[in-house]
């Protein structure tokens, strides 16, 4: 006679990964883009030069 394996009654709590296409990564990427955009505007305002001038292209 063989024993049967009991069926779990509680689902495991799996943490969402911190990499790949998930909500955490997309939120972090959006925030980084907003910070970069604001810093770009601030630097352009202070220096009076655009992004292309910084890169020597304009």
N, C-alpha and C positions, 0 to 999 in steps of 0.2 A: 504494500500500500504506500502511495506517495503523498507527501504533504503538499497542500497548495499554498502558494505565496499570498499573504494577505494584501488586500488592496488598500493603498494609503487613503486616509480620510482628509488630509490637508494638502493643498497644493504648495509647492516650494515657492519662496519669495526670491525671484531672480532679479538681480540688479541690472539696470539698463547699462550697456557698455558705454564707455566714454569716448569711443571713436567710431568712425563709419557714419553712415547716413541715419542719424537718429535725432530726436528732438533736442537733446542736450547739445550736440555738435552744431546743429543748425542755429540754435539760439546764440551760442558762443560766437559762431562765424558772423552772424548778423551784428552782434554788438561790436566785434572787432572792426567790421566794415564801417559802422557808424563812427567809431572813435577815429579811424583813419581818415574818413571824409572830413570830420570837423577839424582835425589837426591840419589837414591839407588846406582847408579854407583859412585857418588862422595863420599859417605860414605864408600863404599868398597875400593876405592882408598886411602882415607885418613887413614882408620884404618887398612887396609891390611887383613881384614876378610870378608868372604862372608856372605850372608843372613842367611844361616843355622848356621853359627858360632854365629851370633847375637842372634839367637833364642836358642842357646845351643843344637842344634841338630847335629852339625857336627864337 
